[in-house]
Amino acid sequence: MRAFVLGAAAALGLAAAIVGAATIPHRMAAVPSWEKPLPSPAPVAATTTPPKRQLEGPPTRVRVPRIGVDSSLVKLGLDKDGKLEAPTVYDEAGWFSDGPAPGDVGPAVLAGHVDSKAGPAIFFRLHELKVGDKIEVQRGKATVTFTVTGVTRHPKDDFPTAAVYGPTPGPELRLVTCGGDFDRLRNSYRDNIVVFAVTQPTEVIPKSGAG
């Protein structure tokens, strides 16, 4: 599995244009390429109150009702070059386990493939999300609900590293996949789709049942 290619860091914030409803065409043998994480930042004083409910354990599942995503989560680390690994299964999303967990203060990062030679993959419809859509992440006996605040598309050589991995005052979430045109010479999409989402204390709810 190829590692994600380095790109230039963008300024903090969501400066890129919102992705519209244009369809991103399916291509074959897509190679993912999202950014190397930033070094661990110094602690930042929170300006929002983190969830009061105690969250235990790593995230185990992500659900995005609008686009039909319901996937278990694998842990993603860094390769020997210090770049974010890709999920080895195309129909399963992954969580960057060296960063914050969803629901903790900071930007939790989930990544997944857009497609493969077999067809659409887990984040094939990620570009369809809109501001206000909900993303649910299961963690222990609780479900953390995030609200989408932006959907952006960036060339892979201009990935918004600081906006994706930089410190945040409260719990936030980023979902990342490939998008844009397919470069057959490089066997890779030219762009990355990034979804930004936030949560509030009231959006952390206990999981029903004993499981």
VEXDREN-2710 file (C-alpha; in Angstrom, 1 decimal):
% VEXDREN-2710
k/r/px/py/pz
1/MET/0.0/0.0/0.0
2/ARG/1.5/3.3/-1.0
3/ALA/1.8/6.0/1.5
4/PHE/0.1/9.4/1.3
5/VAL/2.1/12.0/-0.6
6/LEU/3.4/15.2/1.1
7/GLY/1.8/18.5/0.1
8/ALA/2.2/22.1/1.0
9/ALA/0.5/23.2/4.3
10/ALA/-2.4/25.6/3.9
11/ALA/-3.3/28.4/6.3
12/LEU/-5.5/27.6/9.3
13/GLY/-9.2/27.7/8.7
14/LEU/-11.5/26.5/5.9
15/ALA/-10.2/28.7/3.1
16/ALA/-10.9/26.4/0.2
17/ALA/-14.1/26.5/-1.8
18/ILE/-17.0/24.4/-0.8
19/VAL/-17.4/21.4/-3.1
20/GLY/-20.6/21.5/-5.0
21/ALA/-22.9/18.7/-6.2
22/ALA/-20.8/17.8/-9.3
23/THR/-20.2/14.1/-9.6
24/ILE/-16.7/12.8/-9.1
25/PRO/-16.3/10.1/-11.8
26/HIS/-15.4/6.6/-10.8
27/ARG/-12.0/5.5/-11.9
28/MET/-10.0/2.3/-11.5
29/ALA/-7.1/1.4/-9.3
30/ALA/-7.1/4.7/-7.3
31/VAL/-4.1/5.3/-5.1
32/PRO/-4.8/7.4/-2.0
33/SER/-2.7/10.4/-1.2
34/TRP/-3.4/12.4/1.9
35/GLU/-1.0/14.5/3.9
36/LYS/1.7/13.7/6.5
37/PRO/0.4/14.8/10.0
38/LEU/1.9/17.8/11.7
39/PRO/4.2/17.4/14.6
40/SER/2.4/17.3/18.0
41/PRO/1.5/20.9/18.9
42/ALA/1.7/22.6/22.2
43/PRO/-1.5/22.5/24.3
44/VAL/-4.1/25.1/23.3
45/ALA/-6.5/26.5/25.8
46/ALA/-10.0/25.4/25.0
47/THR/-12.6/28.0/24.2
48/THR/-15.5/25.5/24.1
49/THR/-16.4/22.9/26.7
50/PRO/-15.5/19.3/25.8
51/PRO/-18.1/16.6/26.2
52/LYS/-18.9/15.9/29.9
53/ARG/-19.6/12.3/29.4
54/GLN/-16.6/10.1/29.9
55/LEU/-15.5/8.5/26.7
56/GLU/-13.6/5.2/26.9
57/GLY/-11.6/3.3/24.4
58/PRO/-10.8/3.9/20.8
59/PRO/-13.4/4.6/18.1
60/THR/-14.8/1.4/16.6
61/ARG/-17.4/2.4/14.0
62/VAL/-18.4/5.4/11.8
63/ARG/-21.8/6.0/10.4
64/VAL/-22.8/8.7/7.9
65/PRO/-26.5/8.3/7.2
66/ARG/-26.8/10.7/4.3
67/ILE/-24.3/8.7/2.1
68/GLY/-25.0/5.2/3.5
69/VAL/-21.7/4.7/5.3
70/ASP/-21.6/2.2/8.1
71/SER/-18.1/1.0/8.7
72/SER/-15.9/-0.5/11.4
73/LEU/-12.7/1.5/12.0
74/VAL/-9.2/0.2/11.8
75/LYS/-6.2/2.0/13.4
76/LEU/-4.0/3.8/11.0
77/GLY/-0.4/4.8/11.9
78/LEU/2.6/6.2/10.1
79/ASP/4.9/4.4/7.7
80/LYS/8.7/4.4/7.8
81/ASP/8.6/7.8/6.0
82/GLY/6.4/9.3/8.6
83/LYS/3.3/9.4/6.4
84/LEU/-0.2/8.3/7.1
85/GLU/-0.9/4.8/6.2
86/ALA/-3.9/3.8/4.0
87/PRO/-6.6/1.3/5.1
88/THR/-5.8/-2.1/3.5
89/VAL/-9.4/-2.9/3.0
90/TYR/-11.3/-0.7/0.5
91/ASP/-14.7/-1.0/2.2
92/GLU/-13.4/-0.1/5.6
93/ALA/-12.4/3.3/7.0
94/GLY/-9.5/4.0/9.3
95/TRP/-8.7/6.3/12.2
96/PHE/-5.3/8.0/12.7
97/SER/-4.6/6.5/16.1
98/ASP/-1.6/8.8/16.9
99/GLY/-3.9/11.8/16.9
100/PRO/-7.0/12.6/19.0
101/ALA/-9.9/10.2/19.3
102/PRO/-13.3/11.4/18.1
103/GLY/-14.9/13.2/21.0
104/ASP/-11.6/14.3/22.6
105/VAL/-10.3/17.9/22.2
106/GLY/-8.5/18.2/18.8
107/PRO/-9.0/17.1/15.2
108/ALA/-9.7/13.3/14.9
109/VAL/-8.9/12.1/11.4
110/LEU/-10.7/9.3/9.6
111/ALA/-9.5/8.2/6.1
112/GLY/-10.9/5.9/3.5
113/HIS/-10.6/4.9/-0.2
114/VAL/-12.9/6.4/-2.8
115/ASP/-12.8/3.3/-5.1
116/SER/-10.8/0.4/-6.4
117/LYS/-10.6/-1.9/-9.4
118/ALA/-13.7/-3.7/-8.0
119/GLY/-15.8/-0.5/-7.9
120/PRO/-16.8/2.2/-5.3
121/ALA/-15.2/2.0/-1.9
122/ILE/-16.3/3.2/1.6
123/PHE/-15.9/7.0/1.0
124/PHE/-17.1/7.0/-2.7
125/ARG/-19.9/9.4/-1.9
126/LEU/-18.0/11.6/0.6
127/HIS/-18.2/14.6/-1.7
128/GLU/-22.0/14.6/-1.5
129/LEU/-22.1/15.7/2.2
130/LYS/-23.4/19.1/3.0
131/VAL/-23.2/21.5/5.9
132/GLY/-25.5/20.3/8.6
133/ASP/-25.2/16.6/7.8
134/LYS/-24.5/14.3/10.8
135/ILE/-21.6/11.9/11.3
136/GLU/-21.8/9.3/14.1
137/VAL/-18.7/7.7/15.7
138/GLN/-19.1/4.8/18.1
139/ARG/-16.7/4.8/21.0
140/GLY/-17.1/2.5/23.9
141/LYS/-20.7/2.6/25.1
142/ALA/-21.2/6.1/23.7
143/THR/-21.9/7.5/20.2
144/VAL/-20.4/10.9/19.4
145/THR/-22.4/12.9/16.9
146/PHE/-20.6/15.4/14.7
147/THR/-22.2/18.1/12.4
148/VAL/-20.6/18.9/9.1
149/THR/-19.3/22.4/8.8
150/GLY/-17.6/22.3/5.4
151/VAL/-16.7/20.0/2.5
152/THR/-13.6/21.0/0.5
153/ARG/-11.5/19.8/-2.4
154/HIS/-7.7/20.4/-2.7
155/PRO/-5.0/19.4/-5.2
156/LYS/-2.7/16.8/-3.6
157/ASP/0.3/19.2/-3.9
158/ASP/-1.7/21.8/-1.9
159/PHE/-3.2/19.7/0.9
160/PRO/-4.4/21.9/3.9
161/THR/-2.2/20.2/6.5
162/ALA/-2.6/22.9/9.2
163/ALA/-6.4/23.0/8.8
164/VAL/-6.7/19.2/9.0
165/TYR/-4.2/18.3/11.6
166/GLY/-3.7/21.6/13.5
167/PRO/-4.9/22.1/17.1
168/THR/-8.6/23.0/17.7
169/PRO/-10.3/24.4/20.9
170/GLY/-12.8/21.6/21.0
171/PRO/-13.6/18.1/19.6
172/GLU/-13.6/18.1/15.8
173/LEU/-13.6/15.5/13.0
174/ARG/-12.0/15.3/9.5
175/LEU/-12.9/12.7/6.9
176/VAL/-10.5/12.4/4.0
177/THR/-10.5/10.6/0.7
178/CYS/-9.4/11.1/-2.9
179/GLY/-11.3/13.0/-5.6
180/GLY/-11.2/15.1/-8.7
181/ASP/-9.8/13.9/-12.0
182/PHE/-7.9/10.6/-12.3
183/ASP/-4.3/10.7/-13.5
184/ARG/-3.7/7.4/-15.3
185/LEU/0.0/8.0/-15.5
186/ARG/0.3/8.3/-11.7
187/ASN/-2.5/5.8/-11.1
188/SER/-4.0/8.3/-8.7
189/TYR/-6.6/11.0/-8.3
190/ARG/-5.3/14.5/-8.5
191/ASP/-7.2/15.9/-5.5
192/ASN/-8.3/15.1/-1.9
193/ILE/-11.8/15.6/-0.5
194/VAL/-11.8/16.8/3.1
195/VAL/-14.9/16.9/5.3
196/PHE/-14.8/19.1/8.4
197/ALA/-17.2/18.5/11.3
198/VAL/-17.6/19.6/15.0
199/THR/-19.4/18.3/18.0
200/GLN/-20.9/19.8/21.1
201/PRO/-21.3/18.3/24.6
202/THR/-25.0/17.6/24.1
203/GLU/-24.1/15.6/21.0
204/VAL/-22.4/12.8/23.0
205/ILE/-25.1/10.3/23.8
206/PRO/-24.9/6.9/25.5
207/LYS/-25.1/3.8/23.3
208/SER/-28.3/1.9/23.8
209/GLY/-28.2/-1.7/24.9
210/ALA/-25.4/-3.6/26.6
211/GLY/-23.2/-4.2/23.5
END
